[in-house]
Structures are given as structure tokens and as C-alpha cells.
């Protein structure tokens, strides 16, 4: 698994356009993370952009963290 959006999400949509892998989409009632596309921003940014941009502290978490090598490989495959 990668990033997870908690129930505290206010559905503001701030995270969706900044995701480099298009892994975040609108859901009902909160946004959702496609774990097959999420790389925790490895390959694109130094830290998960969704966490940086989210106005609700603790709303988006890493659950559980994946090995960096797996995230790098996923990023390379998505952007090949």
C-alpha cells in the first residue's frame, strides 16, 4: 500500500492536481489513492506532495511504507 486518505478529508481537491502519477481521484465522500499508481512521490519529489499540500494535518498518511526500490520501479514503469 502507499498513501491513504483518512476520513478527515474535507474533499477540497487540493491533492489531486499535484499528484505526479495521477493516483488521486475524487471519491465519495473523500478522495481516494490508487495504490497501483502511488509512489509516495519517489521519483518526482523529495516528499509526498499530497501531504505537503493538504490543509488538514494528518489527513494523508503512509500506510504502511513501501520499500524505496519498489516505489522507484513503479515510478519508472508509470513514466516509461
C-alpha positions as CSV (number, residue, x, y, z in Angstrom):
1,X,0.0,0.0,0.0
2,X,1.1,3.6,-0.3
3,X,-0.6,6.8,0.7
4,X,-4.0,6.7,2.4
5,X,-6.5,9.5,2.7
6,X,-8.3,9.4,6.1
7,X,-11.9,10.1,6.8
8,X,-10.9,13.6,8.0
9,X,-10.6,14.6,4.3
10,X,-12.8,17.6,3.6
11,X,-12.9,16.8,-0.2
12,X,-11.2,20.1,-1.1
13,X,-9.4,18.6,-4.1
14,X,-6.0,20.2,-3.4
15,X,-4.1,17.0,-3.6
16,X,-5.4,15.7,-6.9
17,X,-3.7,18.0,-9.4
18,X,-0.3,17.8,-7.7
19,X,0.0,14.1,-7.8
20,X,2.7,13.3,-10.4
21,X,1.3,9.8,-11.0
22,X,-2.4,10.7,-11.3
23,X,-3.0,8.3,-8.3
24,X,-5.6,10.5,-6.5
25,X,-9.2,10.7,-7.7
26,X,-12.4,12.0,-6.3
27,X,-14.4,9.5,-4.3
28,X,-17.5,9.6,-2.2
29,X,-17.2,11.2,0.4
30,X,-13.4,11.5,0.3
31,X,-10.6,11.4,-2.3
32,X,-9.0,8.0,-3.0
33,X,-5.5,6.9,-3.7
34,X,-4.9,4.2,-6.3
35,X,-2.2,2.1,-4.7
36,X,-1.1,0.7,-8.0
37,X,-0.1,4.2,-9.2
38,X,1.1,5.8,-5.9
39,X,4.9,6.0,-5.5
40,X,4.8,8.3,-2.4
41,X,6.2,10.8,-4.8
42,X,9.5,8.9,-5.1
43,X,11.0,9.8,-8.4
44,X,9.2,13.1,-8.6
45,X,9.6,15.0,-5.3
46,X,11.6,14.7,-2.1
47,X,8.4,14.1,0.0
48,X,4.8,13.2,-0.7
49,X,3.3,16.2,-2.4
50,X,-0.2,15.3,-1.2
51,X,0.8,15.6,2.4
52,X,2.5,18.9,1.8
53,X,-0.5,20.5,0.0
54,X,-3.3,19.1,2.2
55,X,-4.8,21.7,4.5
56,X,-5.8,19.1,7.1
57,X,-2.8,17.9,9.2
58,X,-2.7,14.1,9.4
59,X,-5.4,13.6,6.8
60,X,-3.0,11.7,4.4
61,X,-0.7,9.1,5.8
62,X,1.7,6.4,4.6
63,X,0.2,3.1,5.5
64,X,2.4,1.0,5.5
65,X,5.5,2.4,4.0
66,X,6.8,0.5,0.9
67,X,10.5,-0.1,0.1
68,X,12.0,2.7,-1.9
69,X,13.2,0.2,-4.6
70,X,9.6,-0.8,-5.2
71,X,8.5,2.8,-5.4
72,X,11.3,3.7,-7.8
73,X,10.4,0.8,-10.1
74,X,6.7,1.7,-10.1
75,X,7.5,5.3,-10.9
76,X,9.8,4.2,-13.8
77,X,7.1,1.9,-15.1
78,X,4.4,4.6,-15.0
79,X,6.6,7.1,-16.7
80,X,8.3,4.9,-19.3
